[in-house]
Amino acid sequence: MLQQESRAAGTPVVPRVLVWPSCWYPHRGAPLNGLFVRRQAQAVAAICPTAVLFVTHDPALKKKREIVFALEDGVPTVRAYFRPAPPSPWRPLSDALRFMAAAAAGRRALPAPFRNPDLVHVQVTPPLGLILSLKWFWRRQAVVFSEHWTKYLQPPGRENPLRRWFIRRFCARCRAVTTVSAMLAEGMRRHGLQASDWRVIGNVIDAELFSPAAGTVPREAVSMLHVSFQKETKNLAGIVRAMGILCRRRSDIRLRVIGRGPTRAESESLARSLGLLDRAVFFEDPLPEKEIADVMRRCDILVVFSHVETFSCVAAEALACGLAVISTPTAVAEYLPEGSGVLVPFNDEEALAAAMENMADRMPGFDRAPGPRMVRERFSPQVIGRQFCGLFREVLAGDRP
């Protein structure tokens, strides 16, 4: 193993890392899926030799499996696709076996140094196939597990007892567990997960792409922004209703809503019924990251009214661009600089409308500097890469249990 060779030579350990996202990673069926996981992998790769193995099902696949290798920003990346089993009571087990076969084929496609890496970095709660693959094919490798999933911020519900047992055993076996917020770590513990070493390491924010506007951007109205995959937990309808309250008092505030999702049509219909659509509230389809950053630089305030957020990349990106942030007390509260925004209670639309109005009144003298400074200091690729690689070195040196 590389760390043994380095230790014998008296040089610092630089581990070979295999990043293994369990379900969220960009692929041909969902090119924007799990971009935050890819950013973490790229941050690690800038310091430690890193490869990525992503195994996922593809119902359109004609053959049993397909292995695709690519070098992405210098990171060797293998995507192993497998055809899911037909519906039956045995489908979960069949899919687990197909996952394992695809993972074994994907392993053979990795560059030789990463077929037996020094450390496997699993991202997001793994399916049974990934857990069994680690147990049978990578059983000698140290494992670090990183979680992002909002499931653990919700009350424990009914779950397959066997799957729950496997997840708990997996988590306890890992040398360390990282979460993107302290709130998420506490949620995982409430779900009965235990680890020998818990760490909070945030998501990567590209502070070069998401950066403040150069100079002053002239505005005729206060421009607010909401960006999300629009689902129930984002509570976009609550934001629209708060805009309805606010627009009864003043007419100089505009809200841009960017994204799509299952609640988009309902929220548009609500805005129409309140007389806000294309007058005070404007809906737009998803945009590439670069265009989102350009939009942010032309806006004043980001509005997040979610029921749950494990981190909220969009809030950190908005802060990096110098925006104020209005949010519910989710994990955003863990990094929101003082004076750069305000927290409002969950589901309190009157409080949200008041916060939007108060923040709009603050805009002429608003200090946009603390947000970008905080993001550079806490969430830049260099900072996150050093935190992960430092943890990996500790794990491999045996400094932790």
C-alpha positions in Angstrom: 0.0 0.0 0.0 1.2 3.5 -0.8 0.9 4.8 2.7 3.1 2.0 4.0 5.7 2.7 1.4 5.6 6.5 2.2 5.9 5.8 5.9 8.9 3.5 5.4 10.6 6.2 3.4 9.9 8.8 6.0 7.8 11.0 3.6 4.3 12.4 4.2 1.4 10.1 3.3 -0.3 11.1 0.1 -3.1 8.5 -0.2 -4.7 7.2 -3.4 -8.4 7.9 -3.0 -11.3 6.2 -4.8 -14.4 8.4 -4.6 -17.5 6.2 -4.8 -20.8 8.2 -5.0 -23.7 5.9 -4.3 -26.5 7.7 -6.1 -25.7 11.3 -6.8 -23.2 12.0 -9.6 -23.5 13.5 -13.0 -24.3 10.9 -15.6 -25.9 10.6 -19.0 -29.4 10.3 -17.6 -29.0 13.3 -15.3 -26.0 15.5 -16.2 -26.7 17.9 -13.3 -27.2 15.3 -10.7 -24.8 15.5 -7.7 -22.6 18.4 -8.9 -21.7 19.1 -5.3 -20.3 15.5 -5.0 -18.2 16.0 -8.1 -16.8 19.3 -6.8 -15.7 17.6 -3.6 -14.0 14.9 -5.6 -12.2 17.5 -7.7 -11.1 19.4 -4.6 -9.6 16.2 -3.2 -8.0 15.4 -6.5 -6.1 18.7 -6.4 -4.1 17.4 -3.4 -4.4 13.5 -3.4 -4.3 11.2 -6.4 -8.1 10.5 -6.9 -10.3 8.5 -9.2 -14.1 8.1 -9.3 -16.3 5.0 -9.6 -20.0 5.6 -10.1 -22.4 2.6 -10.5 -26.0 3.2 -11.5 -28.9 1.5 -13.2 -30.1 2.4 -16.7 -33.5 1.0 -17.7 -32.8 1.8 -21.4 -29.7 -0.4 -21.5 -30.0 -3.2 -24.0 -27.2 -5.3 -22.6 -26.5 -6.3 -19.0 -24.0 -3.6 -18.3 -21.9 -0.9 -19.9 -18.6 0.6 -18.7 -17.7 4.2 -19.7 -14.2 5.6 -18.8 -13.4 9.3 -19.1 -10.7 11.7 -17.8 -12.7 14.6 -16.4 -10.6 17.7 -15.3 -7.7 15.3 -14.8 -9.7 12.9 -12.6 -10.0 9.3 -14.0 -13.8 8.6 -13.9 -15.5 5.3 -14.5 -19.3 5.1 -14.9 -20.7 1.5 -14.7 -24.3 1.2 -15.9 -26.4 -1.9 -15.4 -29.8 -2.9 -16.5 -32.2 -3.2 -13.5 -33.9 -6.5 -12.9 -37.6 -7.0 -13.9 -40.2 -6.4 -11.2 -40.5 -9.3 -8.7 -40.4 -9.9 -5.0 -36.7 -10.7 -5.5 -35.9 -7.5 -7.4 -33.9 -5.7 -4.5 -31.6 -8.7 -4.2 -31.3 -9.1 -8.0 -30.4 -5.4 -8.3 -27.8 -5.7 -5.6 -26.1 -8.6 -7.4 -26.3 -6.7 -10.7 -24.8 -3.6 -8.9 -21.9 -5.8 -7.6 -21.2 -7.3 -11.1 -21.1 -3.7 -12.6 -18.9 -2.5 -9.7 -16.5 -5.4 -10.3 -16.4 -4.5 -14.1 -15.9 -0.9 -13.2 -13.1 -1.7 -10.9 -11.2 -3.5 -13.8 -11.6 -0.3 -15.9 -10.0 1.9 -13.3 -6.3 2.8 -13.7 -4.2 0.2 -12.0 -3.3 2.3 -8.9 -6.9 2.8 -8.0 -8.1 -0.9 -8.2 -6.7 -1.3 -4.7 -6.7 2.3 -3.4 -5.5 3.4 0.0 -8.9 4.7 0.9 -12.5 4.5 -0.4 -14.5 7.7 0.0 -18.2 6.8 -0.2 -20.6 9.6 -0.8 -24.3 9.4 0.4 -26.0 6.5 2.1 -25.0 3.5 0.0 -27.4 0.8 -1.5 -27.0 -2.8 -0.5 -24.9 -3.6 -3.6 -22.3 -1.0 -2.7 -22.0 -2.2 0.9 -21.6 -5.8 -0.3 -19.0 -4.8 -2.9 -17.0 -3.0 -0.2 -17.2 -6.1 2.0 -16.2 -8.6 -0.6 -13.9 -6.7 -3.1 -12.5 -3.8 -1.1 -12.6 -5.3 2.4 -9.0 -4.3 3.3 -9.4 -0.7 2.3 -10.2 2.1 4.8 -13.6 3.7 4.2 -14.7 7.3 4.9 -18.3 8.0 4.5 -19.7 11.5 3.6 -23.4 12.3 3.9 -25.6 15.0 2.3 -29.1 13.4 2.4 -32.0 15.4 3.9 -33.7 12.2 5.0 -31.8 12.3 8.3 -33.3 15.7 9.1 -36.7 14.2 9.1 -38.2 12.0 11.9 -37.3 8.4 11.6 -39.9 6.5 9.7 -40.7 3.0 8.6 -37.8 1.4 6.9 -36.8 -2.1 5.8 -35.2 -3.6 9.0 -32.6 -5.5 7.0 -31.5 -2.4 5.1 -31.4 -0.4 8.3 -29.2 -3.0 9.9 -26.8 -3.0 6.9 -26.6 0.9 7.0 -25.9 0.9 10.7 -23.2 -1.8 10.4 -21.7 0.1 7.4 -21.6 3.4 9.3 -20.0 1.9 12.4 -17.3 0.2 10.3 -16.2 3.4 8.5 -13.1 5.0 9.9 -14.8 8.4 9.8 -18.1 9.9 8.9 -18.4 13.5 7.5 -21.4 15.6 7.1 -21.9 18.9 5.4 -23.4 20.5 8.5 -23.5 19.8 12.3 -27.3 19.7 12.0 -27.1 16.7 9.6 -24.7 14.9 11.9 -27.1 15.3 14.8 -29.9 14.0 12.6 -27.9 10.9 11.7 -27.3 10.2 15.3 -31.1 10.5 16.0 -31.6 7.9 13.3 -29.4 5.5 15.3 -26.2 5.8 13.3 -22.9 5.7 15.1 -19.4 6.4 14.1 -16.0 6.4 15.8 -15.2 9.8 14.3 -17.6 12.5 13.2 -16.4 15.5 11.1 -18.2 18.5 9.5 -16.8 19.4 6.1 -18.9 21.6 4.0 -19.6 21.6 0.3 -17.3 23.2 -2.3 -18.2 26.6 -3.6 -16.4 27.9 -6.7 -15.5 31.4 -5.5 -14.0 32.2 -8.8 -17.2 31.6 -10.7 -19.5 32.9 -7.9 -18.0 36.3 -7.1 -19.4 39.8 -6.6 -20.1 42.1 -9.5 -17.4 44.6 -10.4 -18.7 48.0 -9.5 -22.3 49.1 -8.9 -25.1 47.5 -10.9 -27.9 50.1 -11.5 -31.4 48.8 -10.4 -34.9 50.3 -10.7 -36.3 47.8 -8.2 -35.1 45.5 -5.5 -34.4 42.2 -7.1 -35.0 39.0 -5.2 -34.1 35.5 -6.3 -35.1 31.9 -5.6 -33.2 29.0 -7.3 -34.1 25.4 -6.6 -35.4 22.1 -7.9 -39.0 22.9 -7.0 -40.4 20.3 -4.7 -42.5 20.3 -1.6 -39.7 20.8 0.8 -38.6 24.0 -0.9 -41.9 25.6 0.0 -42.0 27.9 -3.1 -45.7 28.4 -2.6 -45.0 30.0 0.7 -42.6 32.4 -0.9 -45.2 33.4 -3.5 -47.8 34.0 -0.8 -45.3 36.2 1.1 -44.7 38.2 -2.1 -48.5 38.6 -2.3 -48.5 40.1 1.2 -45.5 42.3 0.4 -46.9 43.6 -2.9 -50.0 44.9 -1.1 -47.7 47.3 0.6 -45.2 48.3 -2.1 -44.5 47.8 -5.8 -40.7 48.1 -6.1 -39.8 44.5 -5.4 -39.4 41.8 -8.0 -38.8 38.0 -7.5 -37.1 35.8 -10.1 -37.7 32.1 -9.7 -35.3 29.8 -11.5 -35.8 26.1 -11.8 -38.3 23.3 -12.4 -39.8 20.5 -10.4 -43.1 18.9 -9.3 -44.4 22.1 -7.6 -43.5 24.5 -10.5 -47.0 24.5 -12.1 -48.8 24.8 -8.8 -46.7 27.8 -7.8 -47.1 29.5 -11.2 -50.9 29.0 -10.9 -50.8 30.5 -7.4 -48.8 33.5 -8.6 -51.3 34.0 -11.4 -54.3 33.9 -9.0 -52.7 36.5 -6.8 -52.0 38.8 -9.8 -48.3 38.5 -9.4 -47.2 36.4 -12.4 -45.0 38.3 -14.8 -45.7 41.5 -12.8 -43.8 40.9 -9.6 -42.9 37.2 -9.8 -41.1 35.8 -12.9 -40.6 32.1 -13.5 -37.6 30.9 -15.6 -36.3 27.5 -16.6 -33.0 26.1 -15.1 -29.8 27.8 -16.3 -26.2 26.6 -16.5 -24.0 27.5 -13.5 -22.2 30.3 -15.2 -25.5 32.0 -16.1 -26.8 31.5 -12.5 -23.7 33.3 -11.3 -24.4 36.2 -13.7 -28.0 36.4 -12.5 -26.9 36.5 -8.9 -24.6 39.4 -9.6 -27.6 41.3 -10.9 -29.8 40.5 -7.8 -29.9 41.8 -4.2 -31.4 39.1 -2.0 -31.7 35.3 -2.2 -34.8 33.8 -0.6 -34.8 30.3 0.9 -38.0 29.1 2.6 -37.2 25.4 2.8 -38.5 23.0 5.4 -35.1 21.2 5.4 -31.6 21.9 4.0 -28.5 19.9 4.9 -26.3 22.7 3.5 -27.9 24.8 0.7 -25.2 25.3 -1.9 -27.4 28.0 -3.5 -27.3 30.1 -0.3 -23.5 29.8 -0.1 -23.2 30.7 -3.8 -25.4 33.8 -3.3 -23.3 34.9 -0.3 -20.2 34.4 -2.5 -21.7 36.8 -5.0 -22.4 39.4 -2.3 -26.2 38.9 -1.9 -28.1 39.1 1.3 -29.8 35.8 2.2 -33.2 35.3 3.9 -33.6 31.7 5.1 -35.4 29.5 7.4 -33.2 28.2 10.3 -31.8 25.2 8.4 -28.1 24.5 8.1 -27.7 27.9 6.5 -27.7 29.3 10.0 -24.3 27.6 10.6 -22.5 29.8 8.2 -24.6 32.9 7.5 -22.3 35.9 8.5 -23.8 38.4 10.9 -25.4 41.2 9.0 -25.5 39.3 5.7 -29.0 38.1 6.1 -31.8 37.1 8.4 -33.5 33.8 9.6 -37.3 33.5 9.6 -39.4 30.8 11.3 -40.5 27.8 9.3 -43.8 28.3 7.4 -44.3 31.9 8.8 -45.2 33.8 5.6 -46.0 37.0 7.5 -42.5 36.9 9.0 -41.0 36.2 5.6 -42.8 39.1 4.0 -41.6 41.4 6.8 -38.0 40.1 6.4 -38.1 40.7 2.7 -39.3 44.2 3.2 -36.8 45.1 5.9 -33.9 43.6 3.9 -35.1 45.5 0.8 -34.9 48.8 2.8 -31.3 47.9 3.9 -30.0 47.5 0.3 -28.7 51.1 -0.3 -26.1 50.7 2.5 -25.8 46.9 2.6 -22.3 45.6 3.1 -21.7 42.9 0.5 -18.1 42.0 1.6 -18.6 39.5 4.5 -20.4 36.8 2.3 -17.6 36.4 -0.3 -14.9 36.5 2.4 -16.7 33.8 4.5 -17.0 31.5 1.4 -13.4 31.9 0.5 -12.3 31.1 4.0 -14.6 28.1 4.6 -15.8 26.6 1.3 -13.2 27.2 -1.4 -11.9 24.1 -3.2 -8.5 24.5 -1.6 -10.0 24.6 1.9 -12.3 21.6 1.5 -9.6 19.6 -0.3 -7.2 20.2 2.6 -9.8 19.2 5.1 -10.6 15.9 3.4 -7.0 15.0 2.6 -6.0 15.8 6.2 -8.7 13.5 7.5 -7.6 10.8 5.1 -4.0 11.0 6.3 -5.2 10.8 9.9 -7.3 7.7 9.1 -4.4 6.0 7.3 -1.8 6.9 9.9 -4.0 5.3 12.6 -4.3 8.5 14.6 -8.1 7.8 14.9 -9.9 4.6 15.8 
